[in-house]
Amino acid sequence: MQRNRARRLLRESIRLLAGRLSPEWDIVLIARRDLCAPGVRMRDVQDELSWLLTRARIMIPPETQDHRPA
């Protein structure tokens, strides 16, 4: 059951980030045991995954928008 929870957390996290990933990369995710620890939330997994993918330069940074008045 813990392995399924880890798989669901990783799958949903990568789904939410999929639009910001560089298309030329294939990514393999391997869950660590602490991913199944009590109290680990989806947001924690998503934040950690986002940090790792940004650090690896696989995540496309959000486009900066110019908010100057017209």
N, C-alpha and C positions, 0 to 999 in steps of 0.2 A: 504494500500500500504506500509506503514511503517513496519508493522508486516512481510510482505513478504520479504522486504529488509533485515530485521534483520535475518530472517530465512535463506535467501540465504547467507548472510555473515557468519553466524555461520556454516552452512552446508559445505560451501567451505573451511573455515578455518580448520574444523575438518578433512575434506577429505585430505587436504595437510599435516596434522600432523599424519594421521592414521598409517603410517608405523612406527612411533616412540612411539606408545602407548602400554602399557603393555596389553596383550590380556586377562588377567583375570579380567579386570574391565569393568563394564557397566557405561556409562556416560550419565547424563541428563543435558542438557544445558537450562538455562532459561535466555532469553534476558532481559536486563535492558532497560529502556526508552532511556537512553543516547546513546545506540547503534544505534538508528535511527537519531541521531542528524546530521545536515548538516556538511559535512567535515570529517566524519568518513570514513576511507579508509579500504579496505580489509587488508592491511598490519598492521594497528593498531589493528584490531580484532585478527589477527593471532598472533601478538606479545603478546598481553594480554592473549590470551588463552594458548599460549605456556608457559608463565610465571606462570600462575595459575596451569597448569598441572604438570609443573616441581616442583613447590612448594608442590603440593599434592603427589609428588613422583609417579605419574602415567605415566609420560613421561620417556621413556628410553633415557638416555644420549647418544649423538652421540659417536660412537666408536672412541677412540683416535688412531691415526695412528702414527707410529714411522717414522719420516722423516730424520733419520740419513743416511748419505751416505754409500753406500755398500763398 
